[in-house]
Amino acid sequence: MLVTRAMGPGDLDPVFDLQCRAHGADYHEPRVALASRLAHGSGFCLVAELGRRPVAYLLAHPWRGSAPVLHRPLQQDGAADHLFLHDLAVLPEARSTGAGKALVATLVKRTRSVGFGEIRLVAIAGADGYWLRQGWLVIPNARLDRSYGTAAKWMRRRLFG
């Protein structure tokens, strides 16, 4: 049975390993960068497990302005104007389990409960089609750091009205 739960510091090694299996090498972030996202996003970072084995994770945190640079620890503090969904990764063998959808649904519920009006993300490597089907819309004419690649799309999902 699939279980979603909050991510904790003890999950960083399994999350790092899962990231390396789910993403191409250009998107492998160092542990220190992952740890900073968990520290900034306590309560918004999640793990999905099948039989107590992590098969997917989601990293998200409060943010303002454009997307943070990949591969670097977060530097921003202060008032956020949205929640940033930094990464959703699902092991290839678990992609038919609904883990990704379950993590996103949990994130949306938690984000609404604290009053953020939208969640933003950067879709990379052609993932914008997936996110469009999940209710996100492309933010036109957005400028993103080159660490995301040239085909990346800045996207948002409004949660209220």
Helices and strands as residue ranges (DSSP letters): E 2-6, G 9-11, H 12-22, G 25-27, H 31-40, E 46-50, E 53-63, E 82-90, G 92-94, H 99-114, E 118-123, H 128-133, E 137-138, G 146-148, E 153-158
